[in-house]
Every structure is written in structure tokens, then in C-alpha cells.
Amino acid sequence: MNTTITTTEAVQIRIANDSGKQPVVFVHGLWLLGSSWTAWREYFESQGYSTVAAEWPGDAADVEAARADTTNLAGLGVQEITDHVAEIARALTLKPILIGHSFGGLLVQRVADLGLAAATVAIDPAPFKGVLPLPPSTLKASSPVLGNPANRKRTVTLTFDQFRYGFANAVSEDEAKALYETFHVAAPGRPLFQAATANLSSGKATKVDVTNANRGPLLVVSGENDNIVPFAIANAAYKLQSKNPGVTEIVEIPGRGHSLTIDSGWKDVADAALAFVQS
């Protein structure tokens, strides 16, 4: 049978299934890799969970390899990544908790919509179809991709200044540089174009059925100072998801930007996610 599950993911899935513990699947967003969740995985495992860090189809093995070949993800879209994360969820014996950041936050909502989540945490989530606010800071942060239509079929590497504005505006210059050097990799442009045009087309790549009773509990997390996904976008997603019969909550993390899952304050965000899934 054809599978998109990588060897690394298969090992993590086997360990999770053998453990009998509640699994948590972490899903990264643009310009990051699954390794960006290492601290989160260690923390959740210390709290009694098993964990899997989902990769995007074509992700390099590590940051060094991703920077050596920046073309692997060219043309990759939201549906292909959604299908891959769904395959991981189905391979787990227990229905997983899904935690995603940025585009990963959109992806976990779409997988939850398939009835595959015990609970979901969407952190600074990219907008799904029907989320209408488009603040100026979002346009500016997205301009390195959306400013050139050819980027739909290409990958895009951010300059430090672009990363600083979009991701690391709420940390010091020194920490921003460390985050850029440690985590930043090229990302496919297509998902941003799909999200940006979702409300102008009939495309279903970013569609979510907010009334689906099989979705399970959902927490939306927003960083107060996020430039890419400001509170207006996260709150609009929350309001739409509140139409669901399942538990739906939102929390804003004070003083935090889009790097909130990887910067020095990550544990505050992890604690908010952990408290929700434990409840």
C-alpha cells in the first residue's frame, strides 16, 4: 500500500502505539521543520503523553539539509499536507491530540474536521475559508511570497529582516538572530496563495466545516503581538468555530509574536495547550 509516512514518522508512531499512552501529533507551519517541536515533545512526554512530529511531504531530514536543497517543497499545497497528517492520525491506535502552529494550525483544524482528533490546539492559525479579516501587518508579513505570483510554484527563503518582522518581532534582536539561524528554512509559496485567495474562489483546500459535530474540542491560541496572524484573524476563526457543538475556546498570550512556539517563552504557550487538553 502506498504511504506518505516517512521512516522517522513510522518509528515515532510505532513507539506511540506500543506505549499505550495518549498520542500528541505536532504539525509545523511555513519556514520551520518538525524538529522545531523538540522542546514541546520532551515536555509533553514528561507529562505522560507519547508524541509524533509530523513532517510535510518532501521535508528535509534537518535544517542543514533543507538549506542545502531549498527546492524540495516547491508546489506543495494544503491538501497534500492535510492528507499526510490525516494518514499519521489514522496510523495511531488512539485518536490523537493535534497541535499545530501557523499553517500547522490550519492543518490540524482540517484534520479534526475529518473526525480524527481527540482534541485540537491551533496556535496563531493561518486562516481557513470564511475568515475575512486581512490586517495590514498580515499583508506586509506575507509580501515576500505574495508579492511575486511565480512564487506559487516555488519555495521562498526569508531574509533576516523579513523573518524579524513576521516571526520574531516580539523578542530581542539577538534572540531573533538565534531563531533565524537555528530554525528558518525555505517554504513553499503555494499554501499562502491558497489561503489568500480562498474567499475569492471555489477552492476547497482551506475549507473547514465549522459545524461538524465530530470535530472534537478546539483551543485557538493567539499571540498578542503577532504580525502574521494578528488577534483579528485568530478571533475570526474562533467565532466561526464557535458554531460547532464541541468545546471551543480562545486564549491570547500577552506580549508574544509568531515565534511563540520556538522562542524563549515557548513553555507558557505549551502550558496553555497542556491545560486545555488535560481538561
C-alpha positions as CSV (number, residue, x, y, z in Angstrom):
1,M,0.0,0.0,0.0
2,N,1.3,3.5,-0.9
3,T,2.1,5.7,2.1
4,T,3.5,9.1,2.6
5,I,4.6,8.3,6.2
6,T,8.4,8.7,6.5
7,T,10.7,6.3,8.3
8,T,11.2,8.8,11.1
9,E,7.4,9.2,11.5
10,A,6.8,5.5,11.3
11,V,9.2,5.0,14.2
12,Q,7.5,7.6,16.3
13,I,4.1,6.1,15.5
14,R,5.2,2.6,16.5
15,I,6.7,3.9,19.8
16,A,3.4,5.8,20.5
17,N,1.3,2.8,19.7
18,D,3.5,0.4,21.8
19,S,3.4,2.8,24.7
20,G,-0.4,2.8,25.1
21,K,-0.2,6.5,26.1
22,Q,-2.3,9.3,24.6
23,P,-0.6,10.5,21.5
24,V,0.0,14.1,20.6
25,V,0.8,15.0,16.9
26,F,2.6,18.3,16.4
27,V,2.3,20.0,13.0
28,H,4.7,22.8,12.0
29,G,4.0,25.7,9.7
30,L,5.8,27.6,6.9
31,W,9.6,28.2,7.3
32,L,10.0,25.6,10.0
33,L,10.6,21.8,10.3
34,G,9.2,19.1,12.6
35,S,12.3,19.5,14.7
36,S,11.1,22.9,15.8
37,W,8.8,20.9,18.2
38,T,11.6,19.1,20.0
39,A,11.2,21.0,23.3
40,W,7.4,20.6,23.2
41,R,7.7,16.9,22.6
42,E,10.1,16.4,25.5
43,Y,7.7,18.4,27.7
44,F,4.6,16.6,26.8
45,E,6.3,13.2,27.1
46,S,7.4,14.2,30.6
47,Q,3.7,14.8,31.3
48,G,2.7,11.2,30.3
49,Y,2.0,11.6,26.6
50,S,3.5,10.0,23.5
51,T,4.4,12.3,20.7
52,V,4.8,12.5,16.9
53,A,6.3,15.4,15.0
54,A,4.6,15.4,11.6
55,E,6.7,16.3,8.6
56,W,5.4,17.9,5.4
57,P,5.8,15.7,2.3
58,G,9.2,16.4,1.0
59,D,10.6,17.9,4.2
60,A,14.4,17.6,4.5
61,A,15.8,15.5,7.4
62,D,17.1,18.5,9.2
63,V,17.7,22.3,8.9
64,E,21.2,21.8,7.3
65,A,19.8,19.5,4.6
66,A,16.8,21.9,4.0
67,R,19.2,24.8,3.4
68,A,21.4,22.7,1.1
69,D,18.4,22.0,-1.2
70,T,15.7,24.6,-1.0
71,T,13.5,23.2,-3.8
72,N,12.1,20.0,-2.2
73,L,8.7,21.6,-1.3
74,A,8.1,23.6,-4.4
75,G,4.5,23.4,-5.4
76,L,3.3,21.6,-2.3
77,G,-0.2,22.6,-1.3
78,V,-2.5,22.5,1.7
79,Q,-4.5,19.4,0.6
80,E,-1.4,17.2,0.2
81,I,-0.1,18.2,3.7
82,T,-3.6,17.7,5.2
83,D,-3.8,14.2,3.7
84,H,-0.4,13.3,5.1
85,V,-1.2,14.5,8.6
86,A,-4.5,12.6,8.4
87,E,-2.6,9.4,7.4
88,I,-0.5,9.8,10.5
89,A,-3.6,10.2,12.7
90,R,-5.2,7.1,11.2
91,A,-2.0,5.1,11.9
92,L,-2.2,5.7,15.6
93,T,-4.1,3.3,17.8
94,L,-5.6,6.0,19.9
95,K,-7.2,9.1,18.4
96,P,-4.5,11.8,18.8
97,I,-4.5,15.3,20.2
98,L,-3.4,17.6,17.4
99,I,-1.3,20.7,18.0
100,G,-0.3,23.0,15.1
101,H,1.3,26.3,14.6
102,S,0.6,28.9,11.9
103,F,-0.2,26.8,8.7
104,G,0.0,23.8,11.0
105,G,-2.8,25.4,13.0
106,L,-4.9,25.4,9.9
107,L,-3.9,21.9,9.0
108,V,-4.9,20.5,12.4
109,Q,-8.3,22.1,12.2
110,R,-8.8,20.4,8.8
111,V,-7.7,17.0,10.1
112,A,-10.0,17.5,13.1
113,D,-12.8,18.1,10.6
114,L,-12.3,14.6,9.4
115,G,-13.1,13.3,12.9
116,L,-9.5,12.3,13.6
117,A,-8.8,14.4,16.7
118,A,-9.3,13.8,20.4
119,A,-8.7,17.5,20.9
120,T,-7.1,20.2,18.8
121,V,-4.9,23.2,19.6
122,A,-4.5,25.8,16.8
123,I,-1.7,28.3,17.6
124,D,-1.7,31.5,15.6
125,P,-3.5,29.6,12.8
126,A,-3.5,30.5,9.2
127,P,-7.0,31.5,8.1
128,F,-9.4,29.0,6.6
129,K,-12.1,29.8,4.0
130,G,-14.6,32.2,5.5
131,V,-12.1,34.0,7.8
132,L,-12.3,37.5,6.4
133,P,-10.0,39.9,8.3
134,L,-6.8,40.8,6.5
135,P,-4.8,43.3,8.6
136,P,-2.1,45.4,7.1
137,S,0.6,43.6,9.1
138,T,-0.5,40.3,7.6
139,L,-0.2,41.7,4.1
140,K,3.3,43.1,4.9
141,A,4.5,39.8,6.5
142,S,3.1,37.8,3.5
143,S,4.5,40.1,0.8
144,P,7.8,38.2,0.4
145,V,5.7,35.4,-1.1
146,L,2.5,37.0,-2.4
147,G,4.4,39.9,-4.0
148,N,5.5,37.6,-6.8
149,P,2.9,35.3,-8.5
150,A,5.7,33.0,-9.6
151,N,6.2,32.0,-6.0
152,R,3.1,29.9,-6.2
153,K,5.2,27.1,-7.8
154,R,8.4,27.9,-5.9
155,T,9.9,27.9,-2.4
156,V,10.7,31.2,-0.7
157,T,13.6,31.9,1.8
158,L,13.1,34.9,4.1
159,T,15.8,37.4,4.7
160,F,16.5,38.0,8.4
161,D,14.7,41.4,8.3
162,Q,11.6,39.6,6.8
163,F,11.8,36.9,9.5
164,R,12.3,39.5,12.1
165,Y,9.1,41.3,11.1
166,G,6.9,38.3,10.5
167,F,8.1,35.9,13.2
168,A,10.4,37.4,15.7
169,N,9.2,41.0,16.3
170,A,8.4,40.4,20.0
171,V,11.8,39.1,21.0
172,S,15.2,40.8,21.2
173,E,17.4,41.3,18.2
174,D,19.9,38.7,19.5
175,E,17.2,36.1,20.1
176,A,15.7,36.8,16.7
177,K,19.0,36.2,15.0
178,A,19.4,32.9,17.0
179,L,16.0,31.8,16.0
180,Y,16.7,32.6,12.3
181,E,20.0,30.7,12.4
182,T,18.5,27.7,14.2
183,F,15.1,27.2,12.7
184,H,14.5,29.1,9.4
185,V,14.2,27.1,6.2
186,A,12.7,27.7,2.8
187,A,8.9,27.2,2.5
188,P,6.5,26.5,-0.4
189,G,4.6,29.6,-1.6
190,R,1.5,27.7,-2.7
191,P,-0.2,27.4,0.7
192,L,-0.1,31.2,1.2
193,F,-1.6,31.8,-2.2
194,Q,-4.3,29.2,-1.4
195,A,-5.2,31.0,1.9
196,A,-5.0,34.4,0.4
197,T,-7.4,33.6,-2.4
198,A,-9.7,31.2,-0.5
199,N,-12.6,33.7,-0.2
200,L,-12.3,34.7,-3.8
201,S,-12.6,31.2,-5.4
202,S,-14.4,27.9,-5.1
203,G,-11.3,26.1,-4.0
204,K,-11.6,23.7,-1.1
205,A,-8.0,23.5,0.0
206,T,-8.6,25.7,3.1
207,K,-12.2,24.8,3.7
208,V,-13.3,23.7,7.2
209,D,-16.8,22.6,8.2
210,V,-17.2,24.5,11.5
211,T,-20.5,22.8,12.3
212,N,-19.1,19.2,12.1
213,A,-20.0,17.5,15.4
214,N,-17.1,15.1,15.0
215,R,-14.5,17.8,15.3
216,G,-13.9,17.5,19.0
217,P,-12.7,20.2,21.4
218,L,-10.7,23.1,20.0
219,L,-8.5,25.7,21.5
220,V,-7.3,28.7,19.4
221,V,-4.2,30.4,20.8
222,S,-3.2,33.9,19.7
223,G,0.0,35.8,20.3
224,E,-0.9,39.4,21.2
225,N,1.9,40.9,19.1
226,D,1.7,38.5,16.1
227,N,2.2,40.3,12.8
228,I,1.4,37.4,10.5
229,V,-1.7,36.1,12.3
230,P,-3.0,39.0,14.5
231,F,-5.7,38.5,17.0
232,A,-8.3,39.7,14.5
233,I,-7.6,36.6,12.3
234,A,-7.4,34.2,15.2
235,N,-10.6,35.6,16.8
236,A,-12.5,35.4,13.5
237,A,-11.6,31.7,13.3
238,Y,-12.7,31.2,16.9
239,K,-16.0,32.9,16.2
240,L,-16.7,30.7,13.2
241,Q,-15.6,27.6,15.1
242,S,-17.9,28.6,18.0
243,K,-20.8,27.4,15.8
244,N,-19.6,23.9,16.5
245,P,-21.4,21.9,19.2
246,G,-18.0,20.9,20.6
247,V,-16.0,22.9,23.2
248,T,-14.4,25.9,21.6
249,E,-12.1,28.3,23.4
250,I,-9.6,31.0,22.7
251,V,-6.7,32.4,24.7
252,E,-4.4,35.3,23.9
253,I,-0.8,35.1,25.1
254,P,0.4,38.6,26.2
255,G,3.4,40.1,24.5
256,R,4.0,37.3,22.1
257,G,4.7,37.2,18.4
258,H,4.6,34.5,15.7
259,S,7.7,32.8,17.1
260,L,5.8,31.9,20.3
261,T,6.3,28.1,19.8
262,I,10.1,28.3,19.3
263,D,11.3,31.3,21.3
264,S,12.3,31.5,24.9
265,G,8.7,31.8,26.1
266,W,7.5,28.7,24.4
267,K,6.7,26.9,27.7
268,D,4.0,29.5,28.6
269,V,2.2,28.5,25.3
270,A,2.8,24.8,25.9
271,D,1.3,25.2,29.4
272,A,-1.8,26.8,27.9
273,A,-2.1,23.9,25.4
274,L,-1.5,21.3,28.1
275,A,-4.1,22.7,30.4
276,F,-6.7,22.6,27.7
277,V,-6.0,19.1,26.6
278,Q,-5.9,17.9,30.2
279,S,-9.3,19.5,30.9
